[in-house]
Amino acid sequence: MIVAHKKGGEYPDVINSYYELERFSDGEMDKILFQGYSTSVDTALKEIYKDIPMRIYLNLEAPCAFASTSDCIESQNYFTHVYTLCPYTCEFMNSHQSDTKFIPIPFPFRGKCFENLELNNKTLDVIYMGTMMCQEHADIVESMKPYQYNFASLTAAGNPTMCNVSSQEKWEVLSKTKASIAINMCPLEENHITSIKSNKNWDKMETFNNMECGYMPQIKPRVIEAMCTKTVNLVKRDSWNVIEKWFEEGKHFIYWDDISDLQEKLKDVVENYDNYKTMVESAYERVYDFEIDKLFDIMKEGKVVL
C-alpha cells in the first residue's frame, strides 16, 4: 500500500497534522490512501494512480467542499472507498452511487500526541476552542468568564486568551480543564449556500435540509480532543446531532440547548467534576476506537467503522 498526501490548503498545526500516515507506505501498488483535500483533487496525481484497484480517500473536510465547489459528488467518483466525517453525506452518496463506498468516521487523532499529558489534575474550569464567528460564540465566551477559563482561537477575533498557539500547548491546557464547550456546526454565508445549491441533488441531502438556520452539521475535532484529555464535553444540541453517530448522550457527553442551559450545566460540572468521572472515563475509552493507527487498519481493508 502507498499513501499520497499533499499538505497544501490545510492548517499546518491541527489534529490531522500529526497522523504521519506516510509511515505506512510499503511501496506495494495494490492499494493507495489519499489524505488531504488538495491530494484528492490533484488530477495529475489521480491519473498516475488510476489503475490501482483500491483507491481510498480520508476525507476530513466533509461536508465543507459542497460550500466551495459545484462538482463535489463527481470528484469523488474516482475513489473506491471514501471515509468521511459526515454520515448524512455518506447516506446520500451511497444511495446515489454504484461504485464508491462512503463510510462515516469521527475526527481521527493520534494517541501518541496525548500519551504524556497529566489528565487527573484539573486546575482550570472551562475552555472554548474555535473562531468567534457569530453572537452565539460571543455568548459562550461570556458564559465562561465567572470561571478559570480559556478561549483558544486561530485568530484574534473576540480577544482569545490563547491565540494561534500550537496544538500541543492547547492540549496541555485542555488536559488541566474540567469542561469544554462545543458546537458541531459550520456557519454558512450566502456564497456558501450558492455553491451548495450548484451541486446536483443537493436538496436531497439531509446535511442541507435546514440551511435557513445559518449552519450545516460538521463534527469538530475539539470534541475528540476533549475526550482524549478526560474533559467533560458540553455540546450544543442542534437539528442534526451528528455526534450521536459515534457517541451517546449522558454516557460520553452532555447536551445544552441555550446559553441559560449551558450556564447551569457548566456550573454543575465546575463545582462537581468528580460526579462526571464515569462519563469522562467512558468517553476516553470509546474515543480510542478512533485512534488513527486503528482506523488505518480498518481503512486499508475497506471495512466499516463501528
C-alpha positions as CSV (number, residue, x, y, z in Angstrom):
1,M,0.0,0.0,0.0
2,I,1.1,3.6,-0.6
3,V,0.0,6.9,0.9
4,A,-0.3,10.1,-1.0
5,H,-0.5,13.4,1.0
6,K,-0.3,17.0,-0.3
7,K,-0.4,19.4,2.6
8,G,-1.4,22.5,0.6
9,G,-4.7,24.0,1.7
10,E,-4.5,22.6,5.2
11,Y,-3.8,24.3,8.5
12,P,-0.1,23.5,9.4
13,D,-0.8,22.6,13.0
14,V,-4.1,20.8,13.7
15,I,-5.1,17.3,14.9
16,N,-4.6,15.8,11.4
17,S,-1.2,17.3,11.0
18,Y,0.2,14.6,13.3
19,Y,-1.0,11.4,11.6
20,E,2.2,10.8,9.6
21,L,0.4,8.1,7.5
22,E,3.3,8.0,5.1
23,R,5.0,5.7,7.7
24,F,2.6,3.0,6.5
25,S,3.7,3.1,2.8
26,D,5.3,-0.1,1.8
27,G,5.6,0.5,-1.9
28,E,3.0,-2.1,-2.8
29,M,0.8,-0.8,-5.6
30,D,-2.4,-2.8,-4.7
31,K,-3.9,0.0,-2.6
32,I,-3.5,3.8,-2.1
33,L,-4.7,6.1,0.5
34,F,-5.2,9.8,-0.4
35,Q,-5.0,12.1,2.6
36,G,-6.0,15.8,2.4
37,Y,-8.4,17.7,0.2
38,S,-5.6,19.0,-2.1
39,T,-4.5,15.5,-2.7
40,S,-8.0,14.3,-3.6
41,V,-8.4,17.0,-6.3
42,D,-5.0,16.7,-7.9
43,T,-5.8,15.4,-11.4
44,A,-2.2,14.6,-12.3
45,L,-1.8,12.5,-9.1
46,K,-5.1,10.8,-9.7
47,E,-4.1,9.9,-13.3
48,I,-0.9,8.3,-12.1
49,Y,-2.7,6.0,-9.7
50,K,-6.0,5.4,-11.5
51,D,-5.2,1.7,-12.2
52,I,-4.6,0.8,-8.5
53,P,-7.5,-1.5,-7.6
54,M,-8.3,0.1,-4.2
55,R,-8.2,3.9,-4.0
56,I,-9.1,5.2,-0.6
57,Y,-9.8,8.8,0.4
58,L,-9.6,10.0,4.0
59,N,-12.0,12.9,3.7
60,L,-11.7,15.2,6.7
61,E,-13.5,18.3,5.2
62,A,-17.0,16.9,4.6
63,P,-19.4,18.5,4.1
64,C,-17.5,21.7,3.6
65,A,-16.4,21.0,0.0
66,F,-20.0,21.4,-1.1
67,A,-19.8,25.0,0.1
68,S,-17.0,25.9,-2.3
69,T,-17.4,23.6,-5.3
70,S,-20.1,22.6,-7.8
71,D,-18.8,19.1,-8.5
72,C,-18.2,17.6,-5.1
73,I,-20.1,14.4,-5.9
74,E,-18.4,13.8,-9.3
75,S,-14.9,14.5,-8.0
76,Q,-15.2,11.6,-5.5
77,N,-16.3,9.0,-8.1
78,Y,-12.6,8.3,-8.7
79,F,-12.3,6.6,-5.3
80,T,-13.3,3.1,-4.4
81,H,-13.7,4.0,-0.7
82,V,-14.3,7.4,1.0
83,Y,-14.0,7.7,4.8
84,T,-15.7,10.9,5.7
85,L,-16.8,13.0,8.7
86,C,-20.4,13.5,7.5
87,P,-22.8,10.5,8.0
88,Y,-25.5,12.3,6.1
89,T,-23.2,12.8,3.1
90,C,-22.4,9.0,3.3
91,E,-26.1,8.1,3.3
92,F,-26.8,10.3,0.3
93,M,-23.7,9.2,-1.7
94,N,-24.3,5.5,-1.0
95,S,-27.9,5.8,-2.3
96,H,-26.8,7.6,-5.5
97,Q,-23.5,5.9,-6.3
98,S,-22.9,2.5,-7.7
99,D,-19.1,2.1,-7.4
100,T,-17.8,4.2,-4.5
101,K,-18.4,3.1,-0.9
102,F,-18.8,6.0,1.6
103,I,-18.1,5.2,5.3
104,P,-18.6,7.7,8.2
105,I,-15.9,8.3,10.8
106,P,-15.4,10.9,13.5
107,F,-12.2,13.0,13.5
108,P,-9.3,10.6,14.0
109,F,-6.5,11.5,16.4
110,R,-3.0,10.1,17.1
111,G,-2.7,8.7,20.6
112,K,1.0,9.5,20.7
113,C,0.1,13.2,21.0
114,F,-1.8,12.7,24.3
115,E,0.1,9.9,26.0
116,N,2.4,12.2,28.1
117,L,-0.3,14.5,29.4
118,E,-1.4,14.6,33.0
119,L,-5.2,14.1,32.9
120,N,-6.1,13.9,36.6
121,N,-5.1,17.4,37.8
122,K,-8.0,19.7,36.8
123,T,-6.9,23.1,37.9
124,L,-8.8,25.0,35.2
125,D,-12.6,25.2,34.8
126,V,-13.6,25.6,31.1
127,I,-12.4,26.2,27.6
128,Y,-13.9,27.1,24.2
129,M,-11.8,26.2,21.2
130,G,-12.8,27.9,17.9
131,T,-13.0,31.1,15.9
132,M,-15.6,33.7,17.1
133,M,-17.9,33.9,14.1
134,C,-21.3,34.8,15.5
135,Q,-23.2,36.1,18.5
136,E,-23.7,32.7,20.0
137,H,-19.9,32.2,20.1
138,A,-19.6,35.5,21.9
139,D,-22.3,34.4,24.4
140,I,-20.3,31.2,25.1
141,V,-17.2,33.2,25.9
142,E,-19.3,35.5,28.2
143,S,-20.7,32.4,30.0
144,M,-17.2,31.2,30.8
145,K,-16.0,34.5,32.4
146,P,-17.1,33.7,36.0
147,Y,-14.7,30.8,36.0
148,Q,-11.0,30.0,35.4
149,Y,-11.4,29.8,31.6
150,N,-9.6,29.9,28.3
151,F,-10.8,30.8,24.8
152,A,-8.4,29.3,22.2
153,S,-8.6,30.6,18.6
154,L,-6.5,30.8,15.5
155,T,-7.5,34.5,15.1
156,A,-7.6,37.5,17.4
157,A,-11.4,37.9,17.0
158,G,-13.1,38.1,20.4
159,N,-9.9,38.6,22.3
160,P,-9.0,35.0,23.0
161,T,-6.8,34.1,25.9
162,M,-4.9,31.7,23.7
163,C,-4.3,33.0,20.1
164,N,-2.8,30.8,17.4
165,V,-0.9,28.6,19.9
166,S,0.4,25.2,18.9
167,S,-1.8,22.2,19.2
168,Q,0.5,20.8,21.9
169,E,0.1,23.9,24.0
170,K,-3.6,23.8,23.6
171,W,-3.7,20.1,24.6
172,E,-1.6,20.9,27.7
173,V,-4.2,23.4,28.8
174,L,-7.1,21.2,27.8
175,S,-5.7,18.3,29.9
176,K,-6.0,20.6,33.0
177,T,-9.6,21.7,32.3
178,K,-12.8,20.3,33.6
179,A,-15.2,21.2,30.8
180,S,-15.0,22.0,27.1
181,I,-17.9,23.7,25.1
182,A,-18.5,22.7,21.5
183,I,-20.9,23.3,18.6
184,N,-20.8,20.7,15.9
185,M,-22.0,23.0,13.2
186,C,-20.3,25.1,10.5
187,P,-21.7,28.6,9.8
188,L,-22.9,29.3,6.3
189,E,-22.6,32.6,4.3
190,E,-24.5,33.4,1.2
191,N,-21.6,32.4,-1.1
192,H,-21.5,29.0,0.6
193,I,-25.2,28.5,0.1
194,T,-24.9,29.4,-3.6
195,S,-22.1,26.8,-4.1
196,I,-24.1,24.2,-2.2
197,K,-27.1,24.7,-4.5
198,S,-24.9,24.4,-7.6
199,N,-24.3,20.7,-6.7
200,K,-26.6,18.2,-8.3
201,N,-29.3,16.8,-6.0
202,W,-28.1,19.0,-3.1
203,D,-31.7,19.3,-1.9
204,K,-31.9,15.5,-1.3
205,M,-29.1,15.6,1.3
206,E,-30.1,15.8,4.9
207,T,-26.9,17.8,5.5
208,F,-28.6,20.8,3.8
209,N,-32.2,20.4,5.0
210,N,-32.0,23.4,7.4
211,M,-29.7,26.0,5.8
212,E,-32.1,28.7,6.9
213,C,-30.7,28.3,10.4
214,G,-27.4,29.5,9.0
215,Y,-25.5,26.3,9.7
216,M,-24.7,22.8,8.4
217,P,-23.6,19.9,10.5
218,Q,-19.9,19.2,11.0
219,I,-18.4,17.2,13.8
220,K,-15.4,19.1,15.3
221,P,-12.0,17.7,16.3
222,R,-12.4,19.6,19.6
223,V,-14.9,17.1,21.0
224,I,-12.4,14.3,20.2
225,E,-9.6,16.3,21.8
226,A,-11.7,16.8,25.0
227,M,-12.4,13.1,25.2
228,C,-8.7,12.4,24.9
229,T,-8.0,14.6,27.9
230,K,-10.9,13.4,30.2
231,T,-12.6,16.8,29.8
232,V,-16.4,16.9,30.0
233,N,-17.9,17.7,26.6
234,L,-20.7,20.3,26.7
235,V,-22.2,20.0,23.2
236,K,-24.9,22.2,21.7
237,R,-28.0,20.3,20.7
238,D,-28.9,21.0,17.0
239,S,-31.0,19.9,14.1
240,W,-28.6,17.0,13.2
241,N,-26.7,16.0,16.4
242,V,-24.0,14.3,14.3
243,I,-22.1,13.3,17.4
244,E,-24.7,10.7,18.1
245,K,-23.4,8.6,15.2
246,W,-20.5,7.5,17.4
247,F,-21.2,8.7,21.0
248,E,-24.0,8.5,23.5
249,E,-25.6,11.5,25.3
250,G,-25.3,11.1,29.0
251,K,-22.6,8.4,28.7
252,H,-20.0,10.3,26.7
253,F,-21.1,13.9,26.6
254,I,-23.8,16.4,27.8
255,Y,-26.1,18.4,25.5
256,W,-27.0,22.1,26.2
257,D,-29.9,23.8,24.5
258,D,-29.4,27.5,25.0
259,I,-27.0,29.8,26.9
260,S,-29.0,29.7,30.1
261,D,-29.0,25.9,30.0
262,L,-25.2,25.9,29.2
263,Q,-24.6,28.2,32.2
264,E,-26.5,25.9,34.5
265,K,-24.7,22.7,33.3
266,L,-21.3,24.3,33.2
267,K,-21.8,25.5,36.8
268,D,-22.5,21.9,37.9
269,V,-19.5,20.4,36.1
270,V,-17.2,23.0,37.5
271,E,-18.5,22.5,41.1
272,N,-18.9,18.8,40.9
273,Y,-16.4,17.5,38.4
274,D,-15.9,14.3,40.4
275,N,-19.5,13.4,39.7
276,Y,-18.6,13.2,35.9
277,K,-15.6,10.9,36.2
278,T,-17.6,7.9,35.0
279,M,-18.6,9.9,31.9
280,V,-15.1,11.1,31.1
281,E,-13.7,7.6,31.6
282,S,-16.3,6.1,29.3
283,A,-15.6,8.8,26.7
284,Y,-11.9,8.2,27.0
285,E,-12.3,4.5,26.4
286,R,-14.7,5.0,23.4
287,V,-12.6,7.6,21.7
288,Y,-9.7,5.3,21.4
289,D,-11.7,3.2,18.9
290,F,-10.9,6.1,16.5
291,E,-7.2,6.4,17.1
292,I,-5.6,6.9,13.7
293,D,-3.5,3.7,13.7
294,K,-6.6,1.6,14.5
295,L,-8.6,3.4,11.8
296,F,-5.8,2.9,9.3
297,D,-6.0,-0.9,9.7
298,I,-9.8,-0.6,9.1
299,M,-9.5,1.7,6.1
300,K,-6.9,-0.3,4.3
301,E,-9.4,-3.2,4.3
302,G,-12.3,-1.1,3.3
303,K,-14.3,-2.0,6.4
304,V,-17.0,-0.1,8.2
305,V,-16.0,1.8,11.4
306,L,-18.2,0.8,14.4
